[in-house]
Amino acid sequence: MTARQTLVSQISGKLRDQMFAGSYVPGSKLPPEIQLAEQFGVSRPTVRAALHELEAIGLIQTQHGVGSFVAERPAVQAGLERLDSITESIRATGKEPGMIYASRQIRHVLPDEAADMHLPGQALVLELRRTILADGEVVAYSYDLIPASVLPDGFDPETLTGSLFAFFREHLGIVPHHGNAEIHAVYSKHIGWGAEAPAHHLFVLLNQLHYDLSGELLLHSRTYFIEGRYNFTIFRNG
């Protein structure tokens, strides 16, 4: 890393700290380049490069001829390295989680689902469709499959409400221990339901298989997080 690159990162880091401290709130305009250059005692090209860094990671948006503005924060932020329920991830950000079950039904597994879940072709699954909310705002739509073998005999799907992880722990005495996940960017006009669904076309899909400590499959979930409302991070160590 060159001395100039180090200086650029220092300036972008200072601006980032000021944003997180509340000096610049989402939607507010940053001072002009010349003013920031004077503030930090650097050249305008160095400030411009620092702003480009912040724009690249989505913290600011620059309108040419107008200026740079602090980007709106996503509704929820969660780390990918931990196996947490969506409900707990939302609560950890200080927001109130909510969930609306659009449908619940027990049916035979489809061929592609059986292959993904390593289930026999005639296995039964509980199919769920859920709308996930944070402070009343829709942040995701989730399609979930629970193998019927995990459920008690005579289980009534209508009794299932709230967090699935809480349901496993509190009603089945099972603790989700680990999982495999794939992440995909998705553009579609046919995901979701309800009055707000037509407004959202860009999603981050988290396709996950969840297991207990013994390796038994508990849940296959395909959750479509609305871009900009639910942000994922991952801790990386060099």
Backbone bond lengths (Angstrom), bond angles and torsions (degrees), N, CA, C in turn:
res aa  C-N    CA-C-N  psi(-1)  N-CA   C-N-CA  omega(-1)  CA-C   N-CA-C  phi
1 M - - - 1.472 - - 1.518 109.28 -
2 T 1.325 117.13 129.98 1.461 120.72 -179.30 1.518 110.10 -78.93
3 A 1.363 114.84 166.73 1.469 119.58 179.34 1.525 110.79 -60.68
4 R 1.363 117.31 -38.69 1.464 119.87 -178.96 1.533 110.70 -67.48
5 Q 1.352 116.10 -40.46 1.457 118.71 178.26 1.523 110.89 -62.47
6 T 1.338 116.04 -39.58 1.460 119.86 177.86 1.523 110.78 -63.00
7 L 1.318 117.49 -42.66 1.460 121.56 178.94 1.521 111.16 -64.43
8 V 1.330 116.95 -41.92 1.467 120.65 177.66 1.526 110.03 -58.91
9 S 1.339 116.98 -45.52 1.462 120.90 180.00 1.528 111.41 -64.78
10 Q 1.326 116.54 -35.02 1.468 119.44 177.64 1.528 110.78 -64.31
11 I 1.333 116.52 -43.01 1.466 120.04 -179.29 1.523 110.42 -68.11
12 S 1.319 117.11 -43.64 1.467 119.01 179.26 1.526 110.19 -64.22
13 G 1.344 116.35 -35.99 1.463 119.71 177.69 1.517 112.66 -65.25
14 K 1.344 116.41 -40.15 1.468 119.97 178.48 1.531 110.91 -65.58
15 L 1.322 116.07 -40.73 1.469 119.14 178.21 1.525 110.59 -66.55
16 R 1.310 116.38 -39.10 1.462 120.44 178.58 1.530 110.27 -62.95
17 D 1.341 116.35 -42.53 1.465 119.58 178.27 1.525 111.31 -62.38
18 Q 1.317 116.90 -38.94 1.460 120.35 179.04 1.530 111.42 -65.57
19 M 1.329 115.86 -37.21 1.470 119.23 177.45 1.524 110.54 -64.48
20 F 1.339 115.75 -47.68 1.455 119.18 -178.11 1.528 111.94 -67.65
21 A 1.344 117.01 -26.04 1.471 120.62 177.93 1.524 111.82 -80.42
22 G 1.333 116.95 -8.93 1.455 120.40 178.07 1.506 114.80 95.06
23 S 1.331 117.78 4.86 1.463 119.41 178.30 1.525 110.88 -65.46
24 Y 1.337 115.84 -34.77 1.459 121.83 175.05 1.527 107.27 -124.21
25 V 1.307 116.84 110.70 1.461 121.22 -176.24 1.525 110.19 -86.51
26 P 1.336 118.03 158.84 1.466 120.51 178.22 1.531 111.70 -53.81
27 G 1.316 115.16 132.43 1.455 121.21 -179.52 1.513 114.01 94.37
28 S 1.346 117.10 -14.97 1.467 119.51 -177.96 1.524 110.34 -81.68
29 K 1.320 115.19 157.52 1.458 121.49 -178.75 1.518 110.41 -94.00
30 L 1.326 116.61 134.71 1.463 120.96 176.25 1.532 109.90 -74.86
31 P 1.326 117.12 155.87 1.468 119.53 175.60 1.526 110.55 -60.21
32 P 1.329 117.77 157.98 1.471 120.97 177.81 1.527 111.55 -61.00
33 E 1.324 115.68 158.33 1.466 120.95 -179.08 1.524 112.08 -53.78
34 I 1.337 116.73 -43.77 1.462 119.19 -176.84 1.525 111.29 -63.42
35 Q 1.321 116.70 -35.96 1.469 120.43 179.02 1.525 110.56 -70.66
36 L 1.335 116.95 -40.89 1.463 120.01 177.88 1.527 110.71 -66.19
37 A 1.319 116.67 -37.18 1.470 120.45 177.75 1.519 110.82 -60.98
38 E 1.325 116.75 -42.57 1.466 120.68 178.02 1.524 110.92 -67.44
39 Q 1.319 115.99 -39.53 1.471 120.72 -178.44 1.525 111.69 -61.75
40 F 1.343 116.15 -42.76 1.462 120.37 -175.81 1.527 113.16 -97.51
41 G 1.349 117.05 -4.60 1.455 120.12 178.54 1.508 113.46 68.69
42 V 1.334 116.91 37.95 1.466 121.93 179.81 1.528 108.77 -129.42
43 S 1.322 115.88 176.37 1.461 120.87 179.70 1.532 110.75 -81.11
44 R 1.321 115.75 160.66 1.462 120.42 177.29 1.535 112.27 -62.54
45 P 1.364 118.72 -40.18 1.473 117.88 176.38 1.531 112.89 -58.49
46 T 1.357 116.74 -35.46 1.466 119.55 178.24 1.525 110.30 -66.90
47 V 1.326 117.29 -42.37 1.462 120.81 177.26 1.525 110.24 -62.98
48 R 1.336 116.11 -42.56 1.466 120.06 -178.65 1.533 110.37 -61.72
49 A 1.341 116.38 -40.80 1.465 120.26 178.82 1.528 110.90 -66.32
50 A 1.338 116.70 -37.45 1.467 120.34 177.80 1.523 110.88 -64.96
51 L 1.323 116.70 -39.98 1.464 120.47 177.93 1.528 110.99 -65.38
52 H 1.335 116.12 -36.42 1.466 119.66 176.83 1.528 110.33 -62.94
53 E 1.339 117.39 -38.03 1.467 121.15 176.74 1.521 110.58 -61.49
54 L 1.322 116.56 -45.54 1.466 120.77 -179.17 1.519 111.26 -66.33
55 E 1.317 116.22 -35.74 1.462 119.46 178.53 1.526 110.59 -69.04
56 A 1.335 116.85 -36.11 1.461 121.39 -177.89 1.525 111.88 -64.68
57 I 1.334 117.19 -30.55 1.465 119.94 179.77 1.521 111.88 -99.39
58 G 1.322 116.93 11.33 1.458 121.02 171.07 1.510 116.59 81.46
59 L 1.348 117.55 14.63 1.463 119.17 -178.60 1.522 112.85 -86.05
60 I 1.325 116.83 -24.80 1.460 119.72 177.10 1.523 109.42 -135.54
61 Q 1.323 115.23 162.71 1.456 122.44 174.05 1.523 107.49 -127.48
62 T 1.322 115.81 129.61 1.459 120.75 -177.52 1.520 110.64 -106.69
63 Q 1.315 116.02 128.88 1.458 122.10 174.68 1.523 107.32 -109.86
64 H 1.317 116.04 114.19 1.462 120.49 -175.45 1.529 110.59 -59.59
65 G 1.329 114.34 130.19 1.450 120.44 -178.75 1.516 114.05 84.82
66 V 1.337 116.50 -8.37 1.477 120.82 -178.65 1.518 110.81 -114.48
67 G 1.356 116.57 -50.38 1.455 120.07 -179.37 1.510 112.07 140.52
68 S 1.320 115.51 -173.77 1.463 122.32 -179.14 1.524 109.71 -108.32
69 F 1.332 115.83 138.01 1.459 122.11 -176.61 1.523 109.70 -125.77
70 V 1.329 115.38 143.44 1.461 120.85 177.87 1.524 108.43 -69.54
71 A 1.331 115.92 128.23 1.459 120.65 -177.97 1.522 110.59 -70.46
72 E 1.313 115.27 151.31 1.457 120.39 175.20 1.515 109.24 -66.36
73 R 1.320 116.97 138.35 1.455 120.99 179.10 1.528 110.57 -74.46
74 P 1.344 117.87 144.88 1.463 119.50 173.53 1.514 110.32 -64.71
75 A 1.315 116.24 156.19 1.465 120.46 -179.03 1.516 111.64 -62.18
76 V 1.335 116.91 -37.98 1.457 121.58 -174.57 1.518 109.21 -139.62
77 Q 1.323 116.40 145.43 1.458 120.89 174.38 1.517 108.50 -129.40
78 A 1.339 116.60 132.82 1.459 120.52 -177.53 1.511 109.64 -138.56
79 G 1.340 115.95 148.11 1.457 120.92 177.23 1.518 110.51 -89.08
80 L 1.319 116.72 140.72 1.459 120.99 -178.49 1.524 112.92 -83.27
81 E 1.344 117.49 -14.29 1.453 118.91 -175.39 1.528 112.63 -78.25
82 R 1.335 118.29 -13.98 1.460 121.48 -179.35 1.529 110.10 -110.82
83 L 1.349 115.28 145.43 1.452 120.54 176.55 1.529 108.32 -91.95
84 D 1.318 115.79 88.35 1.460 121.96 179.86 1.517 109.75 -113.48
85 S 1.325 115.33 152.35 1.456 118.47 173.39 1.524 108.87 -72.10
86 I 1.320 115.96 153.24 1.459 119.91 178.01 1.522 109.70 -61.02
87 T 1.329 115.64 -39.35 1.464 119.97 -179.76 1.524 111.35 -57.29
88 E 1.336 116.64 -45.91 1.460 119.98 -178.92 1.525 111.60 -70.12
89 S 1.333 117.26 -34.12 1.460 119.92 177.30 1.517 110.80 -63.15
90 I 1.320 116.17 -40.66 1.469 120.59 178.54 1.524 110.28 -67.01
91 R 1.307 116.24 -44.58 1.474 120.04 -178.81 1.520 111.03 -63.97
92 A 1.339 117.01 -33.70 1.466 120.78 -178.85 1.517 112.34 -66.68
93 T 1.323 117.86 -20.48 1.464 120.98 177.84 1.527 111.98 -88.42
94 G 1.335 116.67 2.42 1.458 120.35 179.41 1.517 113.58 88.08
95 K 1.318 116.89 10.21 1.463 120.68 179.56 1.525 109.86 -105.74
96 E 1.324 115.63 159.29 1.457 121.09 -178.81 1.528 109.27 -91.58
97 P 1.349 117.71 117.64 1.461 119.27 -179.98 1.525 111.32 -74.29
98 G 1.314 115.01 150.52 1.452 121.33 176.37 1.514 109.65 -144.17
99 M 1.325 116.31 158.63 1.444 120.39 -176.72 1.517 109.89 -151.08
100 I 1.315 116.04 132.68 1.461 122.04 176.29 1.518 107.75 -121.18
101 Y 1.322 116.59 121.93 1.456 120.90 177.57 1.521 108.85 -85.77
102 A 1.336 115.81 113.92 1.462 120.27 179.77 1.517 111.31 -79.80
103 S 1.337 117.32 -32.06 1.466 120.16 178.37 1.516 110.09 -160.28
104 R 1.338 115.26 154.89 1.464 123.34 174.35 1.525 106.47 -144.20
105 Q 1.315 117.68 127.32 1.462 119.57 177.03 1.513 110.92 -156.38
106 I 1.344 116.28 144.21 1.458 121.78 173.80 1.523 107.62 -96.58
107 R 1.319 116.87 128.76 1.472 122.61 -176.72 1.514 109.67 -150.11
108 H 1.346 115.64 171.65 1.446 120.56 174.95 1.531 109.92 -74.93
109 V 1.313 115.51 145.29 1.447 120.87 179.37 1.530 109.77 -68.84
110 L 1.326 117.10 144.30 1.455 121.69 175.77 1.540 109.83 -82.22
111 P 1.327 117.40 158.28 1.478 119.10 -175.45 1.518 114.20 -55.39
112 D 1.349 117.78 -44.61 1.461 118.53 -179.00 1.525 111.61 -68.63
113 E 1.333 116.51 -33.89 1.466 120.51 176.70 1.526 110.46 -66.58
114 A 1.334 116.64 -42.31 1.467 120.67 179.43 1.526 110.39 -60.33
115 A 1.345 116.03 -40.10 1.460 119.68 179.24 1.523 110.96 -66.14
116 D 1.342 117.41 -43.65 1.466 121.15 -179.52 1.522 111.80 -65.68
117 M 1.342 115.89 -36.86 1.459 120.81 -173.61 1.532 112.71 -96.59
118 H 1.342 116.41 -2.80 1.465 121.44 -178.74 1.533 110.72 56.71
119 L 1.330 114.96 48.39 1.453 122.24 179.02 1.523 110.19 -111.90
120 P 1.337 117.42 154.78 1.468 119.82 173.75 1.528 110.55 -61.88
121 G 1.306 117.24 153.15 1.460 121.71 -174.65 1.512 115.10 -61.93
122 Q 1.326 118.35 -24.40 1.467 121.38 -179.62 1.523 112.84 -104.14
123 A 1.320 117.22 14.17 1.464 120.42 -179.34 1.528 110.76 -65.77
124 L 1.307 115.03 151.04 1.462 121.88 176.07 1.526 109.78 -97.45
125 V 1.328 115.23 144.98 1.458 120.78 176.38 1.523 108.92 -135.60
126 L 1.311 115.06 153.69 1.457 121.45 170.96 1.512 107.67 -94.18
127 E 1.338 116.59 114.91 1.457 121.58 179.36 1.518 109.43 -94.66
128 L 1.326 115.53 131.11 1.465 121.71 179.95 1.522 109.19 -125.89
129 R 1.315 115.53 145.68 1.459 121.11 170.37 1.518 107.21 -129.06
130 R 1.343 115.21 121.82 1.461 120.04 -173.05 1.524 111.00 -127.95
131 T 1.323 115.01 143.47 1.456 121.77 169.02 1.521 107.15 -100.57
132 I 1.334 117.12 126.78 1.465 122.29 -178.75 1.524 108.67 -101.93
133 L 1.334 116.69 132.43 1.452 121.27 -178.02 1.524 111.43 -125.84
134 A 1.326 115.71 152.88 1.463 122.83 172.05 1.516 107.32 -130.51
135 D 1.329 116.56 118.07 1.466 121.53 -174.23 1.526 111.40 51.98
136 G 1.322 116.26 38.63 1.455 121.89 176.55 1.510 115.31 82.38
137 E 1.344 118.01 -3.19 1.462 121.96 -179.78 1.523 109.11 -98.87
138 V 1.330 116.56 132.32 1.459 121.01 179.02 1.525 109.61 -66.68
139 V 1.347 117.15 126.82 1.458 121.25 178.85 1.528 111.91 -118.45
140 A 1.340 118.21 -16.73 1.461 119.40 -177.37 1.520 110.60 -164.84
141 Y 1.330 113.77 158.10 1.466 122.65 171.03 1.528 106.85 -121.99
142 S 1.334 116.54 133.64 1.459 119.53 -174.86 1.526 111.63 -126.32
143 Y 1.341 114.59 132.55 1.464 123.01 172.82 1.526 106.54 -108.13
144 D 1.329 117.92 118.43 1.462 121.24 -172.39 1.520 110.95 -126.51
145 L 1.328 115.01 145.04 1.461 122.30 176.71 1.522 108.99 -128.90
146 I 1.334 116.59 125.39 1.454 122.67 175.74 1.527 107.77 -114.99
147 P 1.333 119.19 123.95 1.464 119.76 176.77 1.522 110.52 -57.85
148 A 1.338 116.88 133.73 1.463 119.98 -178.67 1.517 111.53 -62.87
149 S 1.335 116.72 -23.76 1.466 120.22 179.69 1.523 112.17 -63.81
150 V 1.326 117.27 -20.36 1.457 121.71 179.32 1.528 111.16 -80.26
151 L 1.326 116.68 -23.78 1.461 122.18 -172.99 1.524 111.08 -88.31
152 P 1.330 117.11 151.41 1.473 120.07 176.47 1.522 111.15 -68.90
153 D 1.321 116.77 156.06 1.463 121.61 177.74 1.525 110.23 -59.04
154 G 1.331 116.41 137.98 1.455 120.92 177.61 1.508 114.38 73.61
155 F 1.342 117.41 17.63 1.462 120.45 -177.81 1.527 110.94 -63.16
156 D 1.327 116.21 133.63 1.456 122.58 177.91 1.523 108.78 -97.05
157 P 1.335 118.90 112.01 1.468 120.83 -177.85 1.520 113.67 -57.75
158 E 1.333 117.93 -27.10 1.458 120.67 -177.95 1.519 112.49 -67.54
159 T 1.319 116.99 -16.24 1.471 119.67 179.25 1.521 112.29 -82.09
160 L 1.329 116.49 -7.96 1.462 120.07 -178.49 1.520 110.22 -86.15
161 T 1.328 115.91 116.93 1.463 122.14 178.14 1.527 108.70 -138.10
162 G 1.320 115.84 163.42 1.455 119.78 173.87 1.518 113.57 71.89
163 S 1.323 115.58 -154.80 1.457 123.96 -174.37 1.520 111.30 -67.59
164 L 1.341 116.95 134.98 1.454 120.68 176.45 1.524 111.50 -70.82
165 F 1.326 117.12 -38.35 1.460 119.74 178.07 1.528 110.48 -62.36
166 A 1.339 116.88 -40.13 1.466 120.41 177.28 1.526 110.61 -65.58
167 F 1.323 116.83 -38.00 1.470 121.40 177.26 1.525 110.41 -61.42
168 F 1.326 117.08 -44.80 1.461 119.59 179.29 1.525 110.95 -61.54
169 R 1.331 115.87 -45.62 1.466 119.78 -176.70 1.525 112.33 -69.91
170 E 1.321 116.12 -50.59 1.469 120.89 -168.71 1.518 113.76 -83.75
171 H 1.342 118.09 -28.94 1.467 119.98 -175.60 1.521 113.07 -108.61
172 L 1.323 117.39 -26.27 1.461 119.64 -178.96 1.523 112.55 -111.26
173 G 1.329 117.35 -10.11 1.456 120.57 -178.95 1.518 112.90 67.55
174 I 1.350 116.50 29.73 1.460 122.55 -178.30 1.529 108.55 -116.81
175 V 1.317 116.46 138.85 1.459 120.52 179.09 1.524 109.31 -113.76
176 P 1.338 118.98 116.30 1.467 119.93 172.68 1.524 109.65 -58.36
177 H 1.335 116.54 126.18 1.461 120.54 -171.47 1.531 112.86 -108.64
178 H 1.324 117.02 -41.67 1.456 119.88 -178.32 1.522 109.41 -153.75
179 G 1.325 115.61 168.37 1.451 118.96 -177.77 1.516 112.23 -157.42
180 N 1.312 114.39 162.96 1.462 122.34 172.64 1.521 107.58 -114.48
181 A 1.324 116.46 136.17 1.467 119.33 -176.24 1.516 110.71 -136.00
182 E 1.317 114.79 143.62 1.455 122.76 169.99 1.522 107.41 -118.44
183 I 1.331 116.36 144.63 1.461 121.13 -179.58 1.518 108.53 -120.64
184 H 1.331 115.33 132.88 1.457 120.54 -179.64 1.525 109.71 -138.53
185 A 1.313 115.90 145.32 1.462 120.95 169.12 1.528 107.54 -86.93
186 V 1.329 116.16 133.55 1.463 120.54 -175.27 1.519 109.83 -131.32
187 Y 1.336 115.20 131.32 1.462 120.86 170.00 1.509 107.74 -115.08
188 S 1.316 117.70 120.42 1.459 121.53 -178.55 1.515 110.11 -158.88
189 K 1.322 115.13 146.05 1.461 121.50 175.04 1.530 111.17 -98.51
190 H 1.329 116.89 7.48 1.462 120.52 -172.33 1.525 112.72 -123.52
191 I 1.305 116.61 25.42 1.462 120.94 176.71 1.524 108.30 -109.62
192 G 1.297 114.88 137.67 1.458 119.48 177.00 1.511 112.50 94.69
193 W 1.306 114.37 177.26 1.456 122.56 -176.73 1.516 107.27 -155.68
194 G 1.285 117.28 170.31 1.459 120.71 -179.08 1.510 112.30 90.63
195 A 1.319 115.63 174.75 1.464 121.73 -173.00 1.521 113.04 -63.21
196 E 1.339 117.31 -30.34 1.460 119.97 -174.48 1.529 112.96 -87.02
197 A 1.321 117.76 -16.73 1.459 121.63 -172.88 1.528 114.46 -53.74
198 P 1.346 120.36 -42.68 1.470 119.26 -177.73 1.528 114.49 -62.12
199 A 1.326 117.35 -16.27 1.467 120.13 -176.82 1.524 112.83 -82.02
200 H 1.352 117.43 -9.37 1.463 120.07 -173.09 1.521 110.66 -122.22
201 H 1.337 115.41 127.76 1.457 121.15 -178.89 1.524 112.66 -125.71
202 L 1.324 118.20 -17.76 1.461 121.62 -175.53 1.529 109.49 -111.49
203 F 1.348 115.26 127.09 1.461 120.43 -174.08 1.531 110.28 -137.71
204 V 1.330 114.52 159.23 1.456 122.34 166.09 1.523 106.36 -108.04
205 L 1.332 116.22 116.00 1.465 120.96 -178.72 1.519 109.64 -91.87
206 L 1.328 115.52 125.80 1.458 122.03 172.46 1.525 106.74 -109.14
207 N 1.319 115.80 106.86 1.458 122.72 -178.23 1.526 107.34 -100.73
208 Q 1.353 116.64 110.83 1.459 119.88 -167.77 1.523 113.02 -129.63
209 L 1.321 114.48 145.78 1.454 123.01 168.23 1.523 107.64 -115.67
210 H 1.335 117.09 125.97 1.465 121.86 -177.55 1.533 109.88 -111.21
211 Y 1.341 115.56 138.91 1.458 121.12 -176.23 1.525 110.39 -129.85
212 D 1.343 115.15 156.79 1.463 118.71 171.57 1.530 108.52 -87.52
213 L 1.340 116.40 -175.56 1.462 120.90 -174.36 1.521 112.09 -61.96
214 S 1.342 116.71 -32.32 1.463 120.95 -178.53 1.521 112.93 -79.85
215 G 1.344 117.04 -7.77 1.453 120.26 -178.38 1.509 114.43 94.55
216 E 1.337 117.77 6.96 1.463 120.11 177.91 1.527 109.56 -76.46
217 L 1.323 116.07 134.60 1.464 120.63 179.71 1.528 110.46 -70.20
218 L 1.327 115.84 128.54 1.458 121.49 178.83 1.524 112.79 -105.51
219 L 1.337 115.90 -33.16 1.458 118.52 -168.45 1.521 110.67 -160.99
220 H 1.320 115.01 135.63 1.464 121.14 168.05 1.514 106.37 -114.85
221 S 1.325 117.22 117.60 1.458 120.36 -176.95 1.522 110.18 -124.15
222 R 1.319 115.13 136.71 1.462 122.43 171.15 1.522 106.22 -119.09
223 T 1.315 115.54 101.80 1.456 121.15 -174.16 1.523 109.34 -110.55
224 Y 1.330 115.15 124.03 1.457 122.40 -177.86 1.532 108.23 -101.75
225 F 1.325 116.06 104.89 1.456 122.41 -178.69 1.523 109.17 -88.37
226 I 1.315 116.72 129.16 1.461 121.12 -178.88 1.526 109.06 -67.88
227 E 1.325 115.21 123.74 1.459 120.57 -179.28 1.529 110.71 -57.05
228 G 1.344 115.77 129.95 1.453 121.36 179.70 1.512 114.47 92.52
229 R 1.340 117.21 -13.51 1.467 119.83 179.07 1.530 112.66 -108.21
230 Y 1.317 115.66 -17.46 1.466 120.08 179.32 1.519 106.47 -141.66
231 N 1.317 116.66 115.06 1.452 121.54 -172.63 1.521 109.83 -110.98
232 F 1.334 116.46 134.66 1.458 121.16 178.74 1.521 110.70 -103.85
233 T 1.318 116.01 141.73 1.458 121.49 173.96 1.533 107.62 -128.29
234 I 1.322 115.45 162.14 1.470 119.69 174.74 1.520 108.11 -142.61
235 F 1.317 115.92 135.89 1.467 120.60 178.91 1.524 108.56 -82.42
236 R 1.314 116.53 126.81 1.456 122.25 179.18 1.519 108.83 -121.91
237 N 1.324 114.62 138.50 1.461 120.36 -176.24 1.519 109.32 -126.17
238 G 1.339 116.96 130.21 1.445 120.13 -178.71 1.519 112.56 -90.95
